[in-house]
Amino acid sequence: MWKYFVEATADIILEEGVPNVTIRKIADRAGYNSATIYNYFSELSHLVFFAAMKFLKPYTEAVVQTYQDPQLSAQERYLRVWEIFCQHSFQNPQIFHAIFIADLGSQPEELLSHYYSVYPADLIAIPEELQPMLGTYNINRRGLISLELLVKEGFLLQQKIEAVNELTLLIWQGMFTAFLNNRSSYAPEKAARHAVRYIREIVLNANQLNLEDEARTGNTSPFAPSL
């Protein structure tokens, strides 16, 4: 029955968009009453999250393909993955907001674990070495895992990781939020290009920038998950 509700939500998202998803519509589509839904989901945002995950496959496949390209350095791979993320997020802002930004309560990682337990094929398709990164919804953690590879190959100083991660996320989130809320006149392609350009400048020049290491100051990134 859990899957019925997720599939119904995905159908509504496809036909009407995330903002038009309601408990009543989901119940009607699935053929159950609204009260039954709350036996499986504590709030609507969880249902939207699970359904949105079903639209993430093209993005995930593009990332996997990039990481499997032996011709790319860690730095080229990192920048290419950011390009993919920006392209897909600006093309599908409601989906990416539901997964990476929306308030999902106090234990969002459990939602992702539950999703992959119900749809294990989605996780099996991800190479084992990429599962720590793609297997977390938290974009702060994803970024740190990716940047560690740049340090390993000598492209980035260890003490720059926290600041570079925070700056790149702030660039994306700022432009993405403006775009999502119709505060930007950019088309999706242009918004993605601008975000990637700024992120590229930060990454390529990170070792020369006066970036204070957040880890040493004891401060916490605003993107870190609440405990």
C-alpha positions in Angstrom: 0.0 0.0 0.0 2.9 2.3 0.7 3.9 2.2 -2.9 0.4 3.0 -4.1 0.5 6.3 -2.4 4.0 7.1 -3.7 3.1 6.2 -7.2 -0.1 8.3 -7.0 1.9 11.2 -5.7 4.4 10.8 -8.6 1.5 10.8 -11.1 0.1 14.1 -9.7 3.6 15.7 -9.8 4.0 14.7 -13.4 0.6 16.0 -14.4 0.2 19.0 -12.1 3.5 19.8 -10.5 4.6 19.6 -6.8 2.7 22.7 -5.6 -0.6 21.1 -6.6 -0.1 17.9 -4.6 -2.6 17.4 -1.8 -3.5 14.6 0.5 -7.0 14.4 -0.9 -5.8 14.2 -4.5 -3.3 11.4 -3.5 -6.0 9.5 -1.7 -8.5 9.8 -4.6 -5.8 8.7 -7.1 -4.7 5.7 -4.9 -8.3 4.7 -4.1 -8.1 5.1 -0.3 -9.4 7.7 2.1 -7.1 10.5 3.4 -6.9 9.0 6.9 -5.3 5.9 5.6 -2.3 7.9 4.2 -1.4 9.0 7.7 -1.0 5.4 8.8 2.1 5.3 6.5 3.3 8.9 6.2 3.5 11.5 9.0 3.3 14.5 6.7 2.7 15.5 3.1 6.4 16.6 2.5 7.5 13.0 3.1 5.2 11.7 0.4 6.4 14.4 -2.0 10.1 13.5 -1.1 9.6 9.8 -1.9 7.7 10.6 -5.2 10.3 13.2 -6.2 13.1 10.6 -5.8 11.6 8.7 -8.7 12.3 11.6 -11.0 16.0 11.8 -10.0 17.2 8.9 -12.1 18.4 10.9 -15.2 20.6 13.1 -12.8 22.0 10.1 -11.0 22.8 8.3 -14.2 24.7 11.3 -15.5 26.7 11.6 -12.3 27.6 7.9 -12.4 28.7 8.2 -16.0 30.9 11.1 -15.1 32.6 9.4 -12.2 33.3 6.3 -14.4 35.1 8.4 -17.0 38.8 7.5 -16.5 39.9 10.5 -18.6 38.7 13.0 -16.0 40.8 14.3 -13.1 39.2 14.7 -9.7 38.9 18.4 -10.3 37.3 18.0 -13.8 34.9 15.4 -12.4 33.9 17.6 -9.5 33.1 20.5 -11.8 31.3 18.3 -14.3 29.1 16.9 -11.5 28.3 20.5 -10.4 27.4 21.3 -14.0 25.1 18.3 -14.1 23.5 19.2 -10.7 22.9 22.8 -11.8 21.4 21.7 -15.2 19.0 19.2 -13.7 18.0 21.4 -10.7 17.2 24.4 -12.7 15.3 22.3 -15.2 13.4 20.6 -12.4 13.4 23.1 -9.5 10.3 21.7 -7.7 11.8 18.2 -7.7 15.2 19.3 -6.4 13.6 21.6 -3.8 11.5 18.7 -2.5 14.6 16.5 -2.1 17.4 18.8 -1.1 15.9 21.9 0.5 12.4 21.3 1.8 11.9 20.8 5.5 11.6 17.1 6.1 11.5 17.1 9.8 14.2 15.9 12.3 15.3 12.6 10.6 15.5 13.1 6.8 18.2 10.5 6.3 15.8 7.8 7.5 13.5 8.8 4.7 16.2 8.1 2.1 17.2 4.8 3.7 13.5 3.8 3.7 13.2 4.8 0.0 16.1 2.6 -1.0 14.8 -0.3 1.1 11.5 -0.2 -0.9 13.2 0.6 -4.3 16.6 -1.3 -3.9 17.2 -1.4 -7.6 17.7 2.4 -7.6 20.6 2.0 -5.1 22.1 -1.1 -6.8 22.4 0.8 -10.0 24.9 3.2 -8.2 28.5 1.9 -8.0 29.5 1.0 -4.5 32.2 3.7 -4.3 29.6 6.4 -5.1 26.9 5.2 -2.7 28.3 7.2 0.3 27.8 10.4 -1.8 24.7 9.6 -3.8 23.2 7.7 -0.9 22.8 10.8 1.3 20.2 13.6 0.7 22.4 16.1 2.5 24.1 18.3 -0.1 26.7 19.5 2.5 27.9 15.9 3.1 27.8 15.2 -0.7 30.1 18.2 -1.3 32.6 17.3 1.4 32.9 13.7 0.1 33.6 15.0 -3.4 36.1 17.6 -2.3 38.1 15.0 -0.4 39.0 13.5 -3.8 40.4 16.8 -4.9 42.6 16.9 -1.8 43.7 13.4 -2.5 44.9 14.2 -6.0 46.5 17.5 -4.9 44.1 20.0 -6.4 42.9 21.4 -3.1 44.5 22.1 0.2 42.8 20.2 3.1 42.3 23.4 5.1 40.2 24.9 2.3 37.6 22.1 2.1 35.0 23.6 4.5 35.1 27.1 3.0 35.0 25.9 -0.6 32.1 23.6 0.1 30.1 26.3 1.8 30.8 28.9 -0.9 29.8 26.6 -3.7 26.6 25.6 -2.0 25.7 29.2 -1.2 26.2 30.2 -4.8 23.9 27.4 -6.0 21.3 27.9 -3.3 21.1 31.6 -3.8 20.6 31.4 -7.5 18.3 28.4 -7.2 16.1 30.0 -4.6 15.8 33.2 -6.6 14.9 31.1 -9.7 12.4 28.9 -7.9 10.6 31.9 -6.4 10.5 33.8 -9.7 12.9 36.4 -8.5 15.2 35.8 -11.5 14.6 36.6 -15.2 17.1 33.9 -16.3 15.9 30.9 -18.3 16.9 27.6 -16.7 19.9 27.1 -19.0 21.3 30.6 -18.4 20.8 30.3 -14.6 22.7 27.0 -14.6 25.5 28.4 -16.7 26.0 31.4 -14.4 25.9 29.2 -11.2 28.5 26.9 -12.8 30.7 29.8 -13.8 30.9 31.2 -10.3 31.4 27.7 -8.8 34.2 27.0 -11.3 36.0 30.3 -10.3 35.9 29.4 -6.6 37.2 25.9 -7.2 40.0 26.7 -9.6 41.3 29.5 -7.4 40.5 28.1 -4.0 44.1 27.6 -2.9 45.0 31.3 -3.6 41.9 32.7 -1.9 42.0 33.8 1.7 39.4 31.3 2.9 39.3 30.6 6.6 38.9 27.0 7.5 35.6 26.6 9.3 36.7 23.4 10.9 39.5 25.1 12.7 37.4 28.0 13.9 34.8 25.6 15.4 31.9 27.1 13.4 29.3 25.0 11.8 28.3 25.2 8.2 24.7 26.4 7.7 24.2 23.4 5.4 25.2 20.9 8.1 22.3 18.7 9.3 20.8 19.5 12.7 21.4 17.0 15.4 
